[in-house]
């Protein structure tokens, strides 16, 4: 489709740029702009948006100017150039709130929270998201003339819910997932906007369940989202959904399907935000680690670390250092201090942003490191720290991995009754969460014990 429009533009560009020619070109850039937004950005996207903005200014078309200005800022936000967006979007957001301008407020809010992903500004994102959500709650909006509003609302609630989940408030996170579902159900837009709003809402729930460890529930939600996205061919969200599905497959212990889903998502990627590039690489690194391909895991993890440092995403740097510590433990079994330094540094970075469940996972990995080094007291202390956080967050799934390490501690000592006890507890938890791959793995270990 885009190639056809490019051919038409080439023909129009051979003529003097009269007002009629300008309007004809502007109409084409509108269609191309929507296509670039929906399909995912490419290197030519900014040319389309710049030209659309130029023609809008020259024709004094304020509505088109607003549209292309939003698309251009959204492009810069999504491709990791927040410095080109933030100040302008902040001023627009403030102006939109003051003037009760729906399009200006929502467009600038979307650009702002996406721009804040790169500099790791969760608190600033929260302030924008809450104001935008409250604005829409109070606004009297005609969905027929503003069909994208439910999509934006679900997007705002989803991002806020994600931050809440990472910092430990899973109950409030679920409240905002349900809030988005209620709003999009109440404000039913025409196709394809209704499908897009529904897909966004399902993605929100999928991510919540993923972070809580409910792999099967997460897969159900992501599959519903994927079905809706494929129905309307909205390629911008399909890759993210497939990568998230891959992580959900890993949660239930199906690593073959996890890798297949992630790789399928990556094939559909266009130009993306550094945050998305990070998620892709860390997801692949984690899968390769769990399948014992430590060399590949190290390559992906090092790429993820490079992105996190360049973009100043503290939690990503912390999470990656913990994984690098785990990989180092497997590749260089005698280099305990090196692996320990990675993990401790990772925990420190995560504590700076208070990403609790990742901190807890860091302590559980530290416990496994100490166990492999025969340092039982340090192992128990690290595991207790992890256990306290997981209990506080009510993320029972991750306690199974704690029991797995306890099982190994007592197995190393030859205390098989205690070893079996913890392994059975791990199996019971994984059965409850439908993590069949992990159940099979643990039951095999249990059979070997007996």
N, C-alpha and C positions, 0 to 999 in steps of 0.2 A: 504493500500500500504506500509506504513512504517513498519508494522509488518512483512511483507514478506521479506523486505530488512534486517530487524533485524535478521530474521531466517537465511538468507544467510550469514550474518556477523558471526553469531554464528558458522556456519559450517566452514567458512574460518579461524576463530580464533583457531580452533583445529589443524590447520596445521602450520608448521614452517613459519615464515614471510619472505619468499623469495621475490625477486624483483617482480616476477609475482603476488604473493599473495598480495603484497603491492599495485600493480597497480589495481588489481581486487577490492580491498577494497576501494581504492581512487575513482574509478569509481562509486561505490555504495554510498560513502559519498557525491559525487557531486549531485547525484539524491536526496538523503535525505536532503542535504543542501537546495536545491531549494524548496523542499516540506515544510521544516520547515519555510523558509522565506515566502512562499505563504500562508500557512495555519495559521500562527501565532505561535510565539515561545512557547515552553513548557520547563519544567525543564531539559529535555534531550537535548535541542538544542545545548547548549554550548559544550556538550560531542562530538556531531557530528562535530561541527566546529573545536574543538581542535584536534580531531583525523585526520580530513582532512588536517589541517595545519601541523601536525606532519609528516604525510606521504608525503606531498608535499615537505617539507624540506629535508626529507631523500632521496626522489627520484630526488631532485633538479629540481622540476617542478615549474618554476617561475609563470606561468600563473595560475596554481592551487593554489599556495601559495598566490597570490594576491587575488584570489576569496575567499578563506577561511579566510584570514586576514580581508577582508571587512565584511564578514558575521559575524565573531566573534565580531568585533567592532560595527557593526550594532545591534547585539544582546545586547551588553552592553549599547549602547545608548538607545535602545528601552525599556530596562527593568530598566532604571533609575540609571545606574552606570557611569555617565559621566566622573568621575575622571580617569577611566580606559581607556578612549578613547581620550579625548580632545587634550592632548599634542602630542600624536602620529599622530592623524588626522590632526592637524595644520601643523606639519612638512611634512606630506604626501601631503597635499593640496598645500603647498608652492612649494614643489619639483615637483608636477604634473604640476603646472602652468609654472614653469621655464623650464621644459623639454617638455612642450606641450604634456604630456601624458594624453590622454583622460580618460582612465579607472581609473588611479590613481587620477586625479583631481576630477572627478565626484563622485567616490566612497567615497573619503575623505570628499568632500563637503556635501554629504548626511549624513554621520556619524556626521559631525560637527554640522549642524543645528539641527539635532535631539538631540544630546548631550546637546546643549545649551538650549533646552526646560526646562530641570530640574532646572538649576541654574538661570532661568529667565534672560537670556542675549540677549534680542531682538536686541540691537545694534550690537553685535558681529555676531548674525545670519544674520542680514542685510548685513554686510560687506562680509560675505561668499557667501550669495545668489546672490548678485549683481555681484561679481567676477565670480561666476560659470555661471550665465546667460550670461554675456558678453563673457566669454570664449567660450561657445557653439554657440553664435551668430557669432563669428569670425572663428570658427573651420570648416575645410572642412571634413565633416563626411560622411562616407558611412553607411547609415542606415541599409542596408542589413546585414552588418557584426557587426553593433552596434545597434540592434533593441530596446534596452532599453533606448537609449538616449532621445527620445521624452517623455518617462515616467518621467525620471529625470527632464527634462526641465519643464514639466507641474508641477511637484512636487515643484521645486524651485520657480517658478512663483506664485504658489498657496500659499506657506508659506509666501512669501514676501507680497502678496496681503492681506493675513490675518492680518499681523502685521500693514500694512498701514491702513486697515479698523479700527482696534482697536484703533489706535492713531489718527484717524480722517480724513485721506486722502482717502476718498472713491472713488474719481474720479481717482486717480492714481492707486488705487487697481483694479478698473475695467479695466484700461489700461493693467495691467499685466495679468489679466484673459484672455483678448482678445489676448494678446501676446502669451500666452501658446496655445490658440486655433489655432492661425494662424500657429505656429511652428509645432504643431502635425498634422495639416491638410496638410501642405506643405511637411512634412517628414513622409509619410505614411509607417508604418512598417508592417511586416507580422503578422498574428494572432499568439498567443494571445496578442502580444505586442501592436498592434494597438488598440484593445479593452481596454487594461489597460490604455493607454495614453488618450483615449477618456473618460473613466470613471473618471480619475484624473481631466481632464479639466472640466467635468460636475460638479464634486464635488467642484471645485474652484468657479464656478459661483453660485452654490447652497449656499455656505457659504457666499459669498458676498451679495446675496439677503437676506439671513437670517439675517445678521447683519444690513441691511438697513430696515428690516421689511417687505419685500415682501415675505410673507409666501407662497402664491400660486406658485409664480415663483420659489422659493427655492425648493418646493416640486417637481415641474416638473423636475428640474435639478437633484435632488437627485434620483428621480425615474429612470431617464435615466442612471445615473451612476450605480445604483443598478442592472438594467437590464443587463448592460454590464459586471459587476462583476460576476453576477450569471451565465452568459453565459460561462465565462471562469473559474468559480469556484474559484475566487481569494478571499479566506476567510480572508486574512489580512485586507482588506479595507471594507468588507461588514459590520462588526459590527459598525465601525465609521459612515458609511453612514446611517445605521438605526437609530443610536442615533441622528445624525443631522436631519434626517427626523422627529424624535420625537419632536425635538425643533421647527421645522417648523410647525408641527401640532399645537403646543402650541401657536405659533404666530397667527394662524388663529382661535384659540379658541376651537380646537377639542382636548380636554384633554384625552379623552378615547383612541383615536388613537395614541396620543402622548405617553402615557404610554405603550401601546401595542407595538409600534415600538421600544422604548428604551429597554423594557424588552426582546424583540426578539433579539436585538443586543447583549445584555449582555449574553444571552445564548450561543452565538457563540464566546465569548471572550476566548483567551488563555492568557498567560503571557503578560502583557502590561506595558508600560511606566507609571510612576506615574501621568504624565500629563493626560493621557487617563483615568486613574482611577479617577482622579479629575473630569474630564468632565462628566463621568458616574454618579458620586454621586451628583454633583451639578445639573445636568439635572433632576434627579429623585427628588431631593429636591424641585426644582422650580415647577415641575408638581404637587407634593403633596401639596405644598403651595397653588397653584391656585385652587386646588380642596378641600381646607380647611381641609386637613388631616395634622394638624400642628405637631402632635407627630412624624409621619413618616418623615415629612419634616425636623424636627429638627435632627433626627437620621442621615439622609443622609447628611445634612449640616455640622454636627459636624465631620462626617467622611471626608468630603471634606476639612474642615478646617485643620484637622490633616495632611492630605496629602500635602496641600499647604504649611503649616509651615515646615514640614519635608523636602520638596523639595525646599523651599525658592522661591516659585512662588508668587511674590508680588501681581500681579493683581488678582490671584485666591484667595489669602487671603483677599484682599479688597472686591471682589465680594461676597465672602461667609459671611463676617462680615455684609455686608448690608442685605443679606437674613436672617441671624440670628437675626438682628434687627427687620425685618418685622415679623418673627415668634414670637419673644419675645413680640412684640406689641399685637399679637393675643392671646398668651398664658397667658400673665400677663398684662392685660390692665392697671393696676395701676402703673406698673413699667416703666413709660415713660423715665426716665433718663437712665435706663439700655438699652432700645432699642435705644435711641438717641446715647449713647456711642458706641454701635455696628456700627451704620450707619456712624457716623462721623469718626470713626477709619477706616472703610472700604473706605470711600472717600479719606482719607489721603493716604492710601496705593496705591490707584489707581492713585492719583495725582503724586506719585513718579515715575510711569511709563507712565504717560500721556495717559491713556486709556480713551479717552474722552467720548465715548457713555456710558461706564459703570459709569463714574463720573456723567453724566447727570441723569442716572437711579437712582443713589444714592441720588441725590438731589430731584428727584421726590418722592422717598420713604420717604425721610425726611419730605417733604411737607405733605404727607399723615399722617405721625406720628404726626406732629404738628396739623394737622386738627383734628385728633381724640382726641387731648388734648385741643382743643378749642383755640389754639394760632394762630389766623387768620393772624396777621402781619408776624409771622415767617413762616407760611405756604406759603403766597404769595411770600416772599423773596426767599424761597427755590425753589418754582416752577418757578420763573423768571430765576433763575440760570440754572435750567434744560432746560427751554425753549430756552434760548439763545444758549446753546450748540447744542441742537437738530436742531435748525434753521440753525446754522453754518454748521452742518454736513449734512443738508438736509435729515434727517431721519424723515420724516413727520409722519410715523406710530406711533412713540413714543409720538408725540404730542397729539394723541387721549387719551392716558392714563393721560396726563396733564389735558386735558379738563374734563376727568372723575373726577379728584380730585376737580377741580374748581366747577363742578356740585354739588359735595357733600358739599363743603364749603357753597355755596349759599342755598342749600337745608337745611342745619343745621340752617341757619339764617331765613329760611322761605321766602327767595326771589326766588320764583318759576319761574318767567320769566327768570331770569339770569341762574338759574339752568337748565331749559329746553334748553336755548340757547347753553350752553356748552355741554350738552348731545347730542344735534342734531349735533354739530360740530364733536363730537367724532364718532357718527354714520356715518356721511358723509365720514370721513377719513377711517374708517374700511371698509366701502363699497368699496371705491376706491382700497383698498388693498386686497379685497376678503376675509376678516377676518370674515366669516359668524357667527362663534361662538360668537365673541364679539358683532357683530351687533345684534344678537338675544338677548343677555344679556342686551345690552343698550336699545333696543326697549322695552323690558319688563319693565325696570326701567322708561322709558319715559311714558309708558302707566299708570304706578302707579302714576306718578306725575299729570297726567291729570284726 
